[in-house]
Amino acid sequence: MRLSDFEYSLPSGLIAQYPCQNRGESRLLVLHKSTGVIEHLMFRDIVRFFKNGDLLALNDTKVYKARITGMREGFSGKIEFLVADRLGGGIYNTLARPSRRLSRGTRVAFDGGRINAEVAGRDNGYIQLRFDPEGDLYGMLDKIGSMPLPPYIKRNAELIDESRYQTVYAKKPGAIAAPTAGLHFTRELIDSIGQNGVDVAYLTLHVGYGTFRPVVEEDITRHNMHHEYYEISDETARLINNAKAGRGRVIAVGTTTCRALESASAVKDIGTGATKCLLSNGKDYAGIFIYPGYRFKVIDMLLTNFHLPRTTLLMLVCAFAGREMIIKAYNEAIRHRYRFFSYGDAMLIV
């Protein structure tokens, strides 16, 4: 597959800069992958696509305030940092702007000098900062940081983002980007789905900066996929395995949930030519790269937002429904003026 196969033209005015006024009021494009039929609905209509015995899988990661501003010791210019992930020993990978004068040993002050750090090194585009003392990272960032909105949202983070750039079920801090397909759900809607005989299960995958890393290889199979930490509990594994054994459908909310489930699953030969999919519990890193040709083991339906062209997220969606069908659906969404990307509308593939 070529990188240019995952291109489409999007008017910039369709990139959502704010969430819709209320959760659950987004639009919903439904793609029936067996026929290519497309429906245009409201997100609240999603309830009609679930049936007794199905399972809804949600990612309960929580976005932390990863964007902070500091000053290089002895200089007055501001430097913006995105705290990406922890390396240990009080050292964190960060992305800095500007970064050219941040050499090893450079001191950086945050919050008027109340928090300080030192550049421990540079690696693969990251500035490695060692905070002193290490302390509670998330507590520190909660006081001095802001929500790390994606680069296509052309504004600074505001108060509204502290609640709306989180799912209502966000629980475990560790993500620098929201699992955006889940942003549409209200507690009431989740409860309504559960009351129809649908199990609701939670897992955790901490969305990292790699989600936004551009694919630069024209031969996409040469792309080096990022790894993201995930956890699947005993209860979630049990519920999903029961759903698969009982011929229920597993509906993954978002590409992050999909990556965790597919990473933790295996197909077991049970004899006489039959196979069985088993999901494992535990903690690991998802490094799976899903692109057309991949055979899905766990998920039967996928809820997702509309993704940027030439990205691994779009490639995953194309793997699930077929590239031509997805590009056709995206062009249909553009004609109908759907809102795109993180704060945009949703797409259900059934």
N, C-alpha and C positions, 0 to 999 in steps of 0.2 A: 504494500500500500504506500502511496505517495502522500506527502504532507499537503500538497496542493489539492488532493481529493477532498480535503476537509475545509474548504473555503466557501464562504457565502458573503454576500454584500448586505451590510446592515446600516440603515440610516442612523446617524448618531442620536437623533431625536427620540429613538425608541429605547435608548439605554436609561433605565429607571434610576433617577437620582435620589428619590425618597421612597419609602414604603407607601403602599396604599393606606388610606385613612384608618381602616380597621382590619385586623387580621381576619382572614377567611373571605375577604371581599375581592381577592384577585380573580382573574379569569383563568379558565382551565381548558387547555387544548387536549382532547383525548384522541390518541392515535391507536387504531385497531391494527396491529401489525400483520395479522393474518390476511386482511383484506385491503389495507391502505385507507380505509374510511376514516375521516376526520370529523370530530364533533367539537363545537364551540360552546362551552358551558361556563358556569361560575364555579369557583373552587368548592363551595359548600355542596355542590352536586356530586362530589366524589363519593359520598356515602353509598350511592346507588350501585357502585361497581364492586362492593364487597359482599361476600356471602358467608354463611355459617361455615366455620372450619378454617377460614382464612387466617393469616397472621400478618399484622402490620409491624414492620421492623423500623425502629427510630434510633437515631444517633443522639445521645444525650450529652455530647461534649459541650463545653461552655467557652465562649470567647473571652479572653482576658484583654485588658487594656495595654496592648503590646506596643503602642506608638508613644515614644517619649522624646523630649527635646533636651539636649545638653549643650555644654560649652567646653571647648578645649581649653585646658589650663593655660592661662596667660593670654588668651585671645577673647574677643568679644562676639565673634560670629556664632550663630546658632547652628547646631547639627541635629538633624532628626534621625532617630534610631527606631528600627522595628525589631523588637526582641523576638527572635524566631524560635529557638529551642535551646534546651539546657544540655551542656556537655559534661557537667560535673565539676567539682572543685570550685564552685562559684562562678564558672565560666559559661557564657551564653553566646551562641551564634546570633549576630545581629546584622541587619542591613542598614547602612548609614548613608546619609545624603547631606552635604558632600562628604566623601570618604578619603580623598587623595592624600590628606595630611595626617591620617590616623595611622601612624607607625607604632610598632611594638614599644611599649613603655609610656605612650602618651596618656596623660591623665584627663579624665572627662568628669565634669561636675554637673549634677542634676538637682533640680529643686533648690536653687540658690546655694549649692554646696552641702546641703544636708545629706545627699546621697552621692557617692563618688565611685568611679570605676577606672580601671586601667586596661589599655589595649594589650591583650595577651598574644595576639597574632592575627594573621589573615589567612583565609583558606577558601578557595573556590568562590570568591566574591563576597564572602562573609567577613565581617569585622568581629573578632572574638573579644568580648568584654569580660573582665573579672570584677565583679562588684565586691566592695568591702564595707562592712562585713556582708556575707552572703544573705543572711536573714531570710525573711519570707518574701520571695519574689512577687507572688501574686498580690500580696498585701501592699507591697511597695508600689507596684504598678497601678493598683486600684486608686492610690492617692495621687499619683503624679502623671499617669498615662491617659491616653484617649483610645477610643475604639479604632481598630485597624481597618478602616474601610478600604475596599479594593481600589486599585488605581483608576478604574474607569468611572468611579463616582467622583465627580470634579468639585468637591467641596470638603471642608474640614468636618470632622465628626461633631455632632451636636448632641444635646441631651436626649433627643428622641432615639438616637442610635443605641444608647445604653440599654434600652429595653427591646427595641424593634430589630436590632441586629443580633438577637438571641432568640432561640426557640423558647416556647413556654415551658418546655421540659428540660431545658439546659441545666446540668447538674455538676459536671466534673470539669473544672478549669484546665485548659491545656491547648486550646485552639487559637490560631491567629486569623481564622476565617470561619464564618458561620456555615453550618450545613444547610444551605439556603432553601432546599426543597421543604424543610420542616418549618420555615418561618410562617407559612400560611395557616398552620394548625392553631386552633384555640383549644383550651381544655374541654370546652363543651363539645366540640366536634370529635375529639378523641374519645370522650365518654360515649357519645352517640354511636360511634363505630364499634366500640367494645360491647355495647348493649345489643348489637345485632349478631352476637355469637362469634365475633372476631377477636382473637387473642392479640394483645399489644405487648411487644417485647422491646427492650432497650439494650443497646450495646454502646460502646464508646470508641470513637476513632477521632483522635486529635488532628484536626486539619492543619497542615503545615504550609510553609511558603512554597513548597514544591508544587502545590496545586496551581500556582500562578506561573510556574516556570515555563517559558515558551519552548515549544518543540522546534529545534533548529535543523534537524536532520531531514532531508527530503525523503529518505528511506526511513519510515517511522519505526521500523523494527530495531534501528540502531539507537533509539532514544533511551537514555538512562533514567529510568523511572525513580521518583523519590519514594522514600519509605515513611510511613506514618504509623504511630503507635496505636494499637487497639486493644480492647478488652471485651471478652464475651463471657458472661456469667454462666454458671451451671444451669440456672433457671431459663435463661434465654436459649441456650443450646438445646435444652430439653423441649421447650415449646416449639422451636423451629423443627427439630427432628420429628416431633409428634405430628406437626402440620404436614410435613412431607410424607410421613408414613400413612397418614389418613387421607392423602390426596387433596389436602388443602393447599391453597396458593400462598406463597410468600411474597408480600408486597414490600419492596425496599424503598424507603423514603430517602432519596438522594444517592448520588454516586459514591459518597463516603460510606454509607451503609452497605451499598453493593460491594465495594472493594473489601470491606471487612468480612462480609459473609462469604464471598468467593475465595478469599485468602484462607479462611478457617475451615473450608469444606474439602471433602474428599469423596470420590466415588468408589464404593466397595463392591466387589464381585460377590454375589450371594448364591451363585451356582445356577446351573441350567440356563446360562446366558443372560440372567437377570442381574441388574445392578441396583445399588441403593446409595443415595447421597447421605453422608453423615457430617454434621457440623460439630466441630470440636470447641470446647470451652477453653478459656485461658487468656494469656497476654502474649502479644507478639507484635511484629512490625509488618504492615501490609506493603509489599513492594511489587504487587502484581500489576502488570500493564495490560489492560483489556482493550483490544482493538478488533476490528472485523476479522472473523475467523475463530474467535474465542467461543467455546461452548460453555454456556452458563450451567452451573450445577445446582444452585440454590434458588435464585430469584425467578419469579414467574411474572411479576408486574413491576414496573419502575415508575416512580414519581420523581420528577426532576424539573429544575428550572431550565431556561434556554441558555446555552453556553457559548462562549467566545469561539470564533473560528480558529482552526489550526491548534486546538488544545487536546490534551489527553481526555478531558471530560467529554468533549464532543465525540471523540473516537470511541469511548465506552458506550455512549448512547447509540452510536451507529452500529456497534457490535451487537447490541440488543435487538435493534429493529431493522437494521440494514441501512447502508449509507444513502442510497438513492431515496428511500422512503423518508429518512430523517431530513435530508436537505429539502425534499418536497414539502414536508410539514413545516420546516423553518420558513420557507418562502411563503407558505400560506399564512403563517403567524405574522410575518412582516406585512403582508397585504391587509390583514385584519387589525393591524396596529397594536399587536401585543407588546407588552413592556418586557424588556430583556434583562438578563443577568441577575445579580444577587437580590435586588429589591423588585424584580419583575414578576411576571405571571408564571404559571406552572404548566407542566405537560405530563400527562399520564399515558404511559404506554401499556396497553393491555393485550 
